[in-house]
Structure formats: structure tokens, C-alpha cells
Amino acid sequence: MNIIKAHNLACPIDGQKLEQINKQLVCVNSHSFDIARQGYANLLPVQHKRSKQPGDSKAMVLARTEFLNSGIYEAIAEKLTDIVFAEVNKDKDTCFLDAGCGEGYYFDYLFNRLIDKTGDNKLSFIGLDISKDAIIQATKRNRQITWLVGTNRQPPVEDESVDIILCLFGFLSMDAFNRALKPGGVIIVVDPGAEHLKQLREIIYPEVKKPDVSDSSQIEIEGFSLVKSETLTFDEKITSNEKINQLLIMTPHFYRASKEGRLAAASLEELEITVDVIFRVLEKT
């Protein structure tokens, strides 16, 4: 398969097509966006920000990078890759958008598996995240992917120009995704299941509540039909205090837990965890 540069980027201000001129992305109305030396573009205008530094902090990004690089969650990446393979038409060019790509572990994993597949079709990869720190880290993994700072509420791509959207543990913006997807395009949603990290949650919270699971019927109402739903569940023993702390810091639980709960988890030398993840394929109707 042939990797090509994304050619369907759109100006986040007026929606016009962006063209690269030297080290800038420019639209016909002369809105311009610099391409940073690391290779990414910041397509998040000030008026689209809800805070000064939106998204994951640098500490969360670095913790997630180190934790994922250990391979503890590689089974999730493998399962995602299998599901994506089933959706890729070898006779058709495909544009992927990872909406909420974080520091790029899963998207880079998918990229490296796809380029080994035979076929003459062209593939383009766009990784989008609202956290500038996450995108900077993602550029260190793969320079062939188009990395963008931007928001899922308004993905900076042309209407009906994306074939497959990935949304892993992220913010679903169904109206925006609907606009970005081609007819018949799909979203692959990855969410935590009810048992995900239950052992960690039992330590840091006085009362453990099961996490919310996406309501498939509601998604169908918003213009998508559920094509497939699969679950991946496995147990893993973490035998490193450093890795336990990375796991805690990289999740929203770090900010939701009490100080006592965080200290209790941070003192552990080993922890048995249950990984429980739900994969859904939603097709644009």
C-alpha cells in the first residue's frame, strides 16, 4: 500500500481547502498556519479553545507514552488493527482520521501494520488532538502521519473526505464526524468496559462506580448504525511502582481521585489490573 500526504485539510476558520505553501498551510482567504519544525500544524484557533492549554497536560502525555511503550496495552492495538483491516477495501484509496489521537501510540501501531499489506491503493493518515503536548510527542513516533492540533468539535478536514474515523477513549462529536465522513464511512469507537481498571478504581475511590458505556441506540439516532460490537478483556500484572504511577497519571482518575486515594495507589509495588475494552464499528447511514 502507498502512503500519501493528507490532501483534504480545511481551514478551521472558514472551512476552505488548505494548501501547503513552503512551511505554511494556506486557504484562499489568506488564513495561514505555520508547520512547526516537528512537522505538525496547529489548526486550533484561539476562539475554539475553552482553556489556555486544552487537553492532556505534558505530565499525562509523558506518562502515557512510557506506559504504552511498555507493551502492556499492545493487545488493544492488535485488536484495533484487526477491526480496521476488515474495513479497508484493498481496491480503494482510504483516508484515516484518528480523532483524539493523543501521543500517537495506537495510530502509529496501525500505520506500521497497514503499510506491510499488499495493494496499490493509497492511504493517508491524519492524527488530531486538542493537546499540543500530545501532538508534539506524536511527531516523534511517525513523520509520515499528518499530525494536527485541533478539536473533535470541528475537525479541520473537508466535508465527506474521510473514510474511517478512529475515536479511542475520546470525545465523540457525532455531528462533526458525520460531516467529515464519506457516505458509507465508518467510525471505530473504543471505550472502557464496566470492569476496566476495576482494581485501581477500588484503591483510589471510596465507592466504585461502573464507567458509562456509550449508548448505541442514541448513536443510531444521530445518523449511524451499529455494524459490529466486540469486547476485549484480559488481566495483566504490573510489577513496577513506576508503571503503576504512569497508569494513574495518564488516566482521568488521577484528577478525580482523592489525595488519599492517589497516595495509596502511588505507594504500590505491584498491581493486578483487568483491561476491559469495547470496540464498536458505526457506519454512516
N, C-alpha and C positions, 0 to 999 in steps of 0.2 A: 504494500500500500504506500501511496505517496503523500508526504506531509506538505501542506501548503500554508502560507501565511493567511490569517483571517482577513477576508476582504469585505466583510459585512458590518463593520463597525459604524455606529451612528453617533452623531453629536448629542451629548446629554442635555444641551440647551435647546436646540431646535429640531432634533431628530434627523437632520440632513446627513447624508453619507459622508464619512470621514475618509480622506485620502492621506497617505503618508508623503510628506514633502520634507526631504532631509531628515531631521530629528524631531519632526512635529507631525501631529495628526491635525488636519485642517478641513473644515467644511466650506461650502460655497458662500456662506455668510461671514467668512473670515474668523470664525471661532477657532482658536488653535490650542493644542495641548501638547506639551513637551513630552518626548520619550526620554525617560530617565536613563542615566548611564548603565543602570542594572538591566534595562530593557523593557520595563513596564511603562504604562501610561496611566496618569491619574485623571479619570473621567468622572470625578465626583465633585461637581461644583459646590461652592460654599452654601448655596441655597438649598441643596439636597442633604446637607449634614444636619443631624439632630443633636450633635455634641461636637466639641472641639476636636476630639480624637475618637471617632466612632469605631466600633468593632473591638476585636480582641486586642488586649494590651501586648506589649513586647514580651512581658514575662510569660503570658499564656501561650504565645506563639512559640517561644523557645522551648517551653516545657513540652508542648505538643510535638514539636519537631523531634526532640530527643526521645520521647516515649514511642512515637510511631516508628522511628528509625530502628528501634529495638526489635521490631517484628511481632510484637505481642498482638497487634490487630491485623496482621497480614491476611488472616482468613477472611476478614471483611473485604479487603481489597480484591482477593481472589474471587469471592462470591460476586462482587460488583462486576468484575471483569467478565465472568461467565454470563451474567444477565445482559450486559452490554453487547457481547458477541452475538447473542441471539437476536438483537435488534438491528444490527448493522447489515445492510444489504451490500454484498461484495461488488455488485454491478452499479452502485450509486455513490456519488460523492456525498460525504457526510460532514456536517459541522456540529461539533460538540460545544456545549456551554456548561461549565461547572459553576453553578450559581451559589456562591458561598464556599469557595474552594479552599479557604484557609491557607495553610502553608504549603499546599500542593501535593501532599503525600499520595492521596488516592488517585488524583488526576494524572500524576506522573507515572504511577504504577500502571494505570490503564493505558497510557500513551505507549509505554515500553512494551506492553503485550500486544497492542494493536499493530505496531509497526513491523512485528515479526510475521504477521499474517500475509498470505499471498493475495494478490489482486491489483488491478490497475486503477482502482478508484482513488480519489483524492480526499484526504482528511484534513480538517482544520480544527484547532483546539483553542478555546477561549476560557481562561480562568478568571473569575470575577469575585472580588471580596471587598467589603467596605473598610477592612482594616489595612492601612498602608503597611504596617509592620508585617502582616501576614503575606502580603504580595511581595514585599522585598525578600522575604525568606523563600517564597516560592520560586523566585527567579534563580535562586541558587541551585534548584533541582533540575531545571529544564529551560533552556533558552529558545526552544522551538515552539513552545506554547506561548500564545499571546496572553500576557498577564495584565489585568486591568484593576485599578481601584475604582469601585463603583457600587451601586446599590441594586439589590434584587427588586426593589420597587420600580426601578426604571433601568433595566439592563440596556447598556449602550450598544445595541445591535439593531439592524434594520428589521422592520416587521416581516414576519413569516420567512426568516432567513436561517433558522436553526433547526436541525433535525432531532437532536437528543439533548435534553437538559438534565443534568445531574444536580440533585439537591440533597446533600448528605448532612444530616443533623443540623439543618439550616432553616432559614426563614422562607416559607412558601409564599410567593406572591403570584397567585394564580392568574389574575387578570393580565399582569405583565408577561408572565410566561406564555399565556395564550397568544398574546400579540407577537411574541418573538418566534414561536414555533410555526413551522410549515404545516399545512394540512396533513393530518395523519402522523405528525411528530409525537414524540413521547417524552414524558418526564419520568426519570427513575428517582424515586424518593427513598431515602434511607433514614429510619427513625429508631430511637431506642425502644425496645420492648419493655414489658412490665417488670421483668426480672433483671434488667440491665444494671450492673454495678450495685446490686442489692446489698452486698456485704459492706461496701464503702458507705452507702447511704445509712445503713444501720449503725455505723460508728459515728457519723457526723451529725445525724439528726435525732432529736428525742423521739420523734414519731415518723415512721417511714410511710410515705405515700407513693402509690404506684404512679409512674410518669404517664402523662397524657399520650394517647396514641391517636394519630391522625384519623379523622372521620372520613372514611372512603366515600360514604354516601353524599356527604357535603361536597367533596371534590367533584363527584359526578355532576352535581347540580351546576357547578361552575364551568362546565364545558368539557369535562374529561370523563372517560370511562375507565374503570379498573380492569386492566388486562391480566395482571398477574400479581400474586402476593406470596412471598416466601419468607421464612424465618431462619435465621442462623443463630444457634445457641451453643456455646461451649464454655468450659471452665478453664481458667488459667491461674497458676500460682506465681505471684510476684515475690521474689526473694531479695529485693533490694529496696532499702529505705529511700534511695534516690528516685527509683522508678515509681514508688508509691506517691511520693511528693509531686512528681511530674504529672501523674494521673490526676491528682487532686487539683493542682493548679490549672491544668488545661481544661477543666470542665466548669460549667456554671455553678456547680456545687460549692466551689471554693468561696464564692461570694454570698451564697445563700446560707451556708452553714454558720453555726455559732462559733465564737472564738474557741470555746472548749472543744467543740467537735473537730475543728481544724487541727488543734494541738494534739488531740487523741490520734487522729489519722497520721499526722506528721511524725509521730513517735514510733510508728510500726516498722518492724524489720522485715515482715512478710505479710502477705495478704492474698487470700484465695478470692478470685473475682469470677462472677458469672457475666459473660458477654451475651447479650440478648438483643438481636437487631432484626428489624423488619424491613424487607425490600418490597417496594411496590412499583409496578410499571403502569403508568397512566397515559392513555392515548387521547390526543386531541380529537374531539368529535365534530 
